[in-house]
Amino acid sequence: MDTRHKLTVAAASAIGAYALAVEKWWHMAKGQRQTIAIDCLQATCALNPGQFQRQNGYSISAASLFTELKAGFYQTADDRWFYPVGSYPHLRDGVLDTLHCANTVDALAAAIGARQADELEQAFAQRKLPGVYARSPDEWRSHEQGRFLSQVPVVQIEKIADSAPEFPAGQNRPLDRVRVLDMGHVIAGPVVARSLAEHGADVLRVSPPLMQDAFRQTVDTNIGKRSGFIDLDQERDQQKMQGLIAGADVMVQSWRTHSLKNRGFGAEEAAAIRPGIIYVSVSAFGDQGSWALRGGFEQLGQAASGIALTEAPGRPRLVPTQLLNDYLTGYLGAMGAMLAMMRRAEEGGSYHVKVALTRTSMWVQDLGLVLQDELGSKVRALTTLSPLLQSRSTPFGILEQLPPVAQFSRTQAQWALPPAPTGAHETCWL
């Protein structure tokens, strides 16, 4: 593809690392070894599998985050490039209100073009709106938040409490009898849980009924899961949440830093409810530092970290797959969950696994760049790729979607359940 970043290397590495962790877990459970195969074309397409999905023969690309607001890079008064995100109606309205403009490319360009980049970025942060301006890799790594992220691993695993060891119990599939409570939203968080579902985990995704993700991304990220509603503004659902956590092995969440903690369901609180829990947090910019409380999306990780300016030094652009951080971070978070479960099996304890979209972008840059003279023979548009797809009957008709990328010689990676409509199931463990 037309990119200097090693996207295929990154995708195959993240998926491969997760697959190796699953293989080791199976060996711990059964004493058996197995081989793993990864097709590089499939791995590349797994950076944006929603691009290829089809419903009853019709393409339903999941790139729906760009539809509410005329998103893109807009030049500021001081010649920087600002990227606003308005992927949900309330975010779209907030952006337009902050900029005092209409939702057109010309109006957004004029409004952003009249503002200084730092002032505009701060104005967005004060209103809890996602938007950053593009920085070079060096600028980001000298920024306070970039320096913090440079000092932490791509996947952080912290022991937060003691508990008794819990050993693998899989009989037919590696993650048999592992319960995963999926409180993720958008893409990265749900992909952590979807990856665990590939190997037999019982995954229950819970979502607020009035804040549902877009259909086209939900049918991609809900594969292999049951889906129920939970409204933490209601006392009865707060009590229900405690019961769900008590019955879970792994909990995944991707809301703004401290959002669930303020409701009594942060990592430490979850460990008190369920000693031995593996709590996976997905953030935009990490959980410490001046940007810790900022929400963010895929595109902002690329813009802030230097990916976008490296892609196009004049006017920045996203990588050709459009998505990079979301799926990679999901696969890395799943690997972290597996490693934490292995530590729990060996020494006991509750663990907090942390991954961040922007840290993932920094890791991709650490892999190095493709040399300019190597690009000519490798340029292929994502839309020209033809990955192997898998058909399944679903409540939405026949869906054709990318199957799991890593294939195992003994325990086939597969989703036992088709994607379900949000809220289609009772919110309880079976």
C-alpha positions as CSV (number, residue, x, y, z in Angstrom):
1,M,0.0,0.0,0.0
2,D,1.0,3.6,-0.5
3,T,2.4,4.2,3.0
4,R,5.8,4.4,4.6
5,H,4.6,2.7,7.8
6,K,5.0,-1.0,8.1
7,L,1.3,-1.8,8.5
8,T,1.6,-5.5,7.6
9,V,4.5,-6.0,10.0
10,A,2.5,-4.3,12.8
11,A,-0.7,-6.2,12.1
12,A,1.0,-9.6,11.9
13,S,3.1,-8.9,15.0
14,A,0.2,-7.8,17.2
15,I,-2.0,-10.7,16.0
16,G,0.9,-13.2,16.3
17,A,1.8,-12.1,19.8
18,Y,-1.8,-12.6,20.9
19,A,-1.9,-16.0,19.2
20,L,1.3,-17.1,20.9
21,A,-0.2,-16.2,24.2
22,V,-3.3,-18.3,23.5
23,E,-1.1,-21.2,22.4
24,K,0.8,-21.0,25.7
25,W,-2.4,-20.9,27.7
26,W,-3.6,-24.0,25.9
27,H,-0.3,-25.7,26.7
28,M,-0.8,-24.8,30.4
29,A,-4.3,-26.3,30.3
30,K,-3.7,-29.5,28.3
31,G,0.1,-30.0,28.0
32,Q,-0.3,-29.9,24.2
33,R,1.5,-27.7,21.7
34,Q,0.2,-26.5,18.4
35,T,1.4,-24.5,15.4
36,I,0.0,-21.1,14.3
37,A,-0.4,-19.8,10.7
38,I,-0.8,-16.2,9.8
39,D,-1.5,-15.0,6.2
40,C,0.0,-11.5,5.8
41,L,-2.8,-10.4,3.4
42,Q,-5.4,-11.3,5.9
43,A,-3.4,-9.6,8.7
44,T,-3.2,-6.4,6.7
45,C,-7.0,-6.5,6.0
46,A,-7.6,-7.0,9.7
47,L,-6.5,-3.4,10.3
48,N,-9.9,-2.5,8.9
49,P,-12.0,-5.7,8.5
50,G,-15.2,-3.6,8.3
51,Q,-14.1,-2.3,4.9
52,F,-14.8,-5.7,3.4
53,Q,-18.0,-6.9,5.1
54,R,-21.1,-7.5,3.0
55,Q,-24.7,-7.9,4.0
56,N,-26.8,-10.0,1.7
57,G,-24.4,-9.3,-1.0
58,Y,-24.1,-5.5,-0.5
59,S,-21.1,-3.7,0.8
60,I,-21.6,-2.1,4.2
61,S,-18.2,-0.6,5.0
62,A,-17.9,0.2,8.7
63,A,-16.2,3.6,8.0
64,S,-19.2,5.3,9.4
65,L,-17.3,7.5,11.9
66,F,-16.9,10.1,9.2
67,T,-20.5,10.7,8.4
68,E,-21.8,12.9,11.2
69,L,-19.2,15.7,10.7
70,K,-17.2,16.6,7.6
71,A,-14.1,15.3,9.3
72,G,-10.6,15.8,8.0
73,F,-7.5,17.9,8.4
74,Y,-8.2,21.7,8.3
75,Q,-5.5,24.3,8.3
76,T,-5.4,26.7,11.2
77,A,-4.4,30.4,11.3
78,D,-0.8,29.5,12.3
79,D,-0.5,26.9,9.4
80,R,-1.0,23.8,11.5
81,W,-3.5,21.0,10.6
82,F,-6.4,20.4,13.0
83,Y,-8.5,17.3,13.0
84,P,-12.0,17.6,14.7
85,V,-14.0,14.4,15.4
86,G,-17.8,14.5,15.5
87,S,-18.6,10.9,15.0
88,Y,-21.8,11.0,17.2
89,P,-24.6,13.5,17.1
90,H,-23.7,15.1,20.5
91,L,-20.0,15.4,19.5
92,R,-21.0,16.8,16.1
93,D,-23.2,19.4,17.7
94,G,-20.5,20.3,20.2
95,V,-17.9,20.9,17.5
96,L,-20.2,23.0,15.4
97,D,-21.3,25.1,18.5
98,T,-17.6,25.6,19.5
99,L,-16.7,26.7,16.0
100,H,-19.9,28.6,15.4
101,C,-20.2,27.2,11.9
102,A,-22.3,25.0,9.6
103,N,-21.5,21.4,8.9
104,T,-19.9,22.0,5.6
105,V,-16.3,21.7,4.5
106,D,-16.1,25.3,3.5
107,A,-17.6,26.5,6.8
108,L,-15.4,24.3,8.9
109,A,-12.3,25.4,6.9
110,A,-13.2,29.1,7.5
111,A,-13.9,28.6,11.2
112,I,-10.8,26.6,11.9
113,G,-8.7,28.8,9.7
114,A,-9.4,31.7,11.9
115,R,-8.1,30.0,15.1
116,Q,-4.6,29.3,16.4
117,A,-3.9,25.5,16.8
118,D,-3.0,25.5,20.5
119,E,-6.0,27.7,21.4
120,L,-8.4,25.6,19.4
121,E,-7.0,22.3,20.9
122,Q,-7.5,23.7,24.4
123,A,-11.0,24.9,23.6
124,F,-12.0,21.4,22.4
125,A,-10.4,19.8,25.5
126,Q,-12.3,22.2,27.9
127,R,-15.6,21.2,26.3
128,K,-14.6,17.5,26.3
129,L,-14.6,17.4,22.5
130,P,-12.1,15.2,20.6
131,G,-9.8,17.2,18.3
132,V,-6.0,17.7,18.0
133,Y,-3.6,19.2,15.5
134,A,-1.0,17.1,13.7
135,R,2.5,17.0,15.1
136,S,5.7,15.5,13.9
137,P,7.0,12.4,15.7
138,D,9.7,14.5,17.3
139,E,7.2,17.2,18.4
140,W,5.0,14.5,20.0
141,R,7.9,12.8,21.9
142,S,9.0,16.1,23.3
143,H,5.4,16.9,24.4
144,E,4.5,16.2,28.0
145,Q,2.0,13.4,27.1
146,G,4.3,12.0,24.5
147,R,7.2,11.8,27.0
148,F,4.9,10.0,29.5
149,L,3.8,7.4,26.9
150,S,7.4,6.9,25.8
151,Q,8.2,5.7,29.3
152,V,5.5,3.0,29.5
153,P,5.2,-0.3,27.7
154,V,2.9,-0.7,24.7
155,V,0.9,-3.1,26.9
156,Q,1.0,-2.3,30.6
157,I,0.2,-5.1,33.1
158,E,-0.1,-4.1,36.7
159,K,-0.9,-6.3,39.6
160,I,-3.4,-4.4,41.7
161,A,-4.5,-6.9,44.4
162,D,-3.8,-10.4,45.7
163,S,-6.0,-13.5,45.2
164,A,-5.6,-17.2,44.9
165,P,-4.2,-18.7,41.6
166,E,-6.8,-19.7,39.0
167,F,-5.7,-22.4,36.5
168,P,-6.7,-22.8,32.9
169,A,-9.9,-24.9,32.6
170,G,-10.3,-25.3,28.8
171,Q,-11.4,-28.7,27.6
172,N,-12.1,-28.3,23.9
173,R,-11.1,-24.7,23.3
174,P,-8.4,-22.6,25.0
175,L,-10.8,-20.1,26.6
176,D,-13.6,-22.5,27.6
177,R,-15.2,-21.3,30.9
178,V,-13.6,-17.9,30.7
179,R,-16.2,-15.1,31.1
180,V,-15.5,-11.7,29.5
181,L,-17.6,-8.7,30.4
182,D,-17.3,-6.3,27.5
183,M,-18.0,-2.7,28.3
184,G,-16.1,-1.4,25.3
185,H,-17.5,0.9,22.8
186,V,-16.6,2.1,19.2
187,I,-13.8,-0.3,18.1
188,A,-10.7,-1.0,20.1
189,G,-12.3,-2.1,23.4
190,P,-14.9,-4.4,21.6
191,V,-12.0,-5.9,19.5
192,V,-10.2,-7.0,22.7
193,A,-13.3,-9.0,23.7
194,R,-14.0,-10.2,20.2
195,S,-10.5,-11.6,20.0
196,L,-11.0,-13.6,23.2
197,A,-14.3,-14.9,21.8
198,E,-12.3,-16.4,18.9
199,H,-11.1,-19.1,21.3
200,G,-14.2,-20.0,23.2
201,A,-14.6,-17.2,25.8
202,D,-18.2,-16.5,26.9
203,V,-18.4,-12.8,26.0
204,L,-21.3,-10.5,27.2
205,R,-21.2,-7.1,25.8
206,V,-23.2,-4.4,27.7
207,S,-24.1,-1.0,26.3
208,P,-26.1,2.0,27.4
209,P,-29.4,1.8,25.5
210,L,-29.3,5.5,24.5
211,M,-25.6,5.5,23.4
212,Q,-25.5,2.7,20.9
213,D,-22.6,2.4,18.4
214,A,-23.2,2.6,14.7
215,F,-24.7,-0.5,13.1
216,R,-22.0,-1.1,10.6
217,Q,-19.2,-1.2,13.2
218,T,-21.4,-3.2,15.6
219,V,-21.9,-6.1,13.3
220,D,-18.1,-6.2,13.0
221,T,-17.3,-5.9,16.7
222,N,-20.2,-7.9,18.1
223,I,-19.2,-11.2,16.5
224,G,-19.0,-14.1,19.0
225,K,-20.8,-12.2,21.7
226,R,-24.2,-11.9,23.5
227,S,-25.3,-8.3,23.7
228,G,-27.4,-6.7,26.5
229,F,-28.3,-3.3,27.8
230,I,-27.1,-1.7,31.0
231,D,-27.8,1.9,32.2
232,L,-25.5,2.9,35.0
233,D,-27.7,5.9,35.7
234,Q,-30.2,3.5,37.2
235,E,-29.6,2.1,40.7
236,R,-31.0,-1.4,39.7
237,D,-28.4,-1.6,36.9
238,Q,-25.6,-0.5,39.2
239,Q,-26.5,-3.5,41.3
240,K,-26.7,-5.7,38.3
241,M,-23.3,-4.5,37.2
242,Q,-21.8,-5.7,40.5
243,G,-23.2,-9.1,39.9
244,L,-21.8,-9.2,36.3
245,I,-18.4,-8.2,37.6
246,A,-18.5,-10.8,40.3
247,G,-19.1,-13.5,37.7
248,A,-16.5,-12.3,35.2
249,D,-12.9,-13.4,34.6
250,V,-12.0,-10.5,32.4
251,M,-13.6,-7.0,32.1
252,V,-12.9,-4.7,29.2
253,Q,-13.7,-1.0,29.1
254,S,-12.9,1.8,26.8
255,W,-14.7,4.8,28.2
256,R,-12.9,8.1,29.1
257,T,-10.3,7.6,31.9
258,H,-11.9,7.6,35.3
259,S,-15.4,7.5,33.9
260,L,-16.2,4.1,35.3
261,K,-14.1,4.6,38.4
262,N,-16.3,7.7,39.3
263,R,-19.3,5.3,39.2
264,G,-17.6,2.7,41.4
265,F,-16.5,0.3,38.7
266,G,-12.8,1.2,38.2
267,A,-10.1,-1.4,38.2
268,E,-9.5,-1.4,42.0
269,E,-13.3,-1.4,42.7
270,A,-13.7,-4.3,40.3
271,A,-10.9,-6.3,42.0
272,A,-12.7,-5.8,45.4
273,I,-15.9,-7.1,43.9
274,R,-14.2,-10.0,42.1
275,P,-10.7,-10.9,43.4
276,G,-8.7,-12.2,40.5
277,I,-10.3,-10.2,37.8
278,I,-8.4,-9.1,34.7
279,Y,-9.4,-5.5,34.0
280,V,-8.5,-4.2,30.6
281,S,-8.6,-0.4,30.0
282,V,-8.3,1.2,26.5
283,S,-7.7,4.9,26.5
284,A,-6.8,7.5,23.8
285,F,-3.7,9.1,25.4
286,G,-2.9,7.0,28.5
287,D,-4.2,7.2,32.0
288,Q,-1.7,9.7,33.4
289,G,-0.4,13.1,32.4
290,S,-2.2,16.3,31.3
291,W,-4.0,14.5,28.5
292,A,-5.2,11.6,30.6
293,L,-8.8,12.8,30.9
294,R,-9.1,13.6,27.2
295,G,-11.3,11.4,25.0
296,G,-10.1,10.5,21.6
297,F,-10.5,8.4,18.5
298,E,-8.4,6.4,16.1
299,Q,-7.6,9.5,13.9
300,L,-6.4,11.6,16.7
301,G,-3.8,9.0,17.7
302,Q,-2.4,9.1,14.2
303,A,-2.5,12.9,14.1
304,A,-1.0,13.6,17.5
305,S,1.8,11.0,17.4
306,G,3.3,12.0,14.0
307,I,1.9,9.2,11.9
308,A,-0.3,11.6,9.7
309,L,2.6,14.1,9.0
310,T,4.9,11.2,8.1
311,E,2.3,9.9,5.7
312,A,2.2,13.3,4.0
313,P,4.6,16.0,5.1
314,G,2.6,18.8,3.4
315,R,-1.1,18.2,4.2
316,P,-1.2,15.3,6.6
317,R,-3.3,12.2,6.0
318,L,-4.3,9.0,7.7
319,V,-2.8,5.7,6.7
320,P,-4.4,4.0,3.6
321,T,-6.3,1.6,5.7
322,Q,-7.8,4.6,7.5
323,L,-7.8,2.6,10.8
324,L,-4.6,1.7,12.5
325,N,-4.8,2.2,16.2
326,D,-8.2,0.7,16.8
327,Y,-7.7,-2.8,15.7
328,L,-4.0,-3.0,16.6
329,T,-4.8,-1.8,20.1
330,G,-7.6,-4.3,20.4
331,Y,-5.2,-7.2,19.4
332,L,-2.6,-5.9,21.8
333,G,-5.1,-5.6,24.6
334,A,-6.2,-9.2,24.1
335,M,-2.6,-10.3,24.3
336,G,-2.3,-8.3,27.6
337,A,-5.4,-10.1,29.0
338,M,-3.9,-13.5,28.1
339,L,-0.6,-12.7,29.8
340,A,-2.4,-11.4,32.9
341,M,-4.4,-14.6,33.1
342,M,-1.2,-16.6,32.9
343,R,0.3,-14.6,35.7
344,R,-2.9,-15.1,37.7
345,A,-2.5,-18.9,37.1
346,E,1.0,-18.9,38.4
347,E,0.9,-16.5,41.3
348,G,-2.7,-15.3,41.7
349,G,-3.8,-11.7,41.8
350,S,-6.0,-9.2,40.1
351,Y,-4.4,-7.3,37.2
352,H,-5.0,-4.0,35.3
353,V,-4.0,-4.2,31.7
354,K,-3.7,-0.8,29.9
355,V,-3.4,0.0,26.3
356,A,-3.7,3.4,24.5
357,L,-4.4,4.3,20.9
358,T,-1.7,6.9,20.7
359,R,0.9,4.6,22.3
360,T,0.1,2.0,19.6
361,S,0.9,4.6,16.9
362,M,4.2,5.3,18.6
363,W,5.0,1.6,18.6
364,V,4.2,1.4,14.8
365,Q,6.7,4.2,14.3
366,D,9.3,2.3,16.3
367,L,9.1,-0.5,13.7
368,G,10.8,1.9,11.3
369,L,9.8,3.1,7.8
370,V,9.7,1.6,4.4
371,L,12.4,3.1,2.2
372,Q,11.1,5.5,-0.4
373,D,12.7,3.5,-3.3
374,E,10.8,0.4,-2.1
375,L,7.4,1.9,-2.3
376,G,6.9,1.8,-6.1
377,S,6.5,-2.0,-6.4
378,K,4.3,-2.3,-3.3
379,V,1.6,0.3,-3.8
380,R,-1.8,-1.3,-3.7
381,A,-5.0,0.4,-2.5
382,L,-6.9,-1.3,0.3
383,T,-10.0,-1.5,-1.9
384,T,-8.1,-3.7,-4.4
385,L,-7.3,-6.3,-1.8
386,S,-9.3,-9.5,-1.9
387,P,-9.1,-11.3,1.5
388,L,-10.8,-14.6,2.3
389,L,-14.2,-13.9,3.8
390,Q,-16.5,-16.1,5.9
391,S,-20.3,-16.2,5.4
392,R,-22.7,-16.7,8.3
393,S,-26.4,-16.5,8.9
394,T,-27.3,-13.7,11.3
395,P,-30.3,-11.7,12.5
396,F,-29.2,-9.2,9.8
397,G,-29.2,-11.7,7.0
398,I,-26.1,-13.3,5.4
399,L,-23.0,-11.5,6.5
400,E,-19.7,-12.0,4.8
401,Q,-16.8,-11.0,7.0
402,L,-13.1,-11.5,7.7
403,P,-12.5,-14.7,9.7
404,P,-10.0,-14.9,12.5
405,V,-6.5,-14.3,11.1
406,A,-4.4,-16.6,13.2
407,Q,-5.2,-20.3,12.5
408,F,-4.3,-23.0,15.0
409,S,-3.4,-26.6,14.2
410,R,-5.4,-28.2,17.1
411,T,-8.0,-25.6,18.3
412,Q,-9.6,-23.8,15.4
413,A,-10.1,-20.1,15.9
414,Q,-13.8,-19.4,15.3
415,W,-16.7,-17.4,16.6
416,A,-19.5,-19.6,18.0
417,L,-22.1,-16.8,17.7
418,P,-23.1,-14.4,14.9
419,P,-23.2,-10.7,15.6
420,A,-26.4,-9.8,17.5
421,P,-28.3,-6.5,17.6
422,T,-27.3,-4.3,20.5
423,G,-29.4,-5.3,23.5
424,A,-30.7,-8.5,22.0
425,H,-30.0,-10.7,25.0
426,E,-30.7,-10.7,28.7
427,T,-28.0,-9.0,30.7
428,C,-26.8,-11.9,32.7
429,W,-24.4,-14.8,32.7
430,L,-25.6,-18.1,31.4
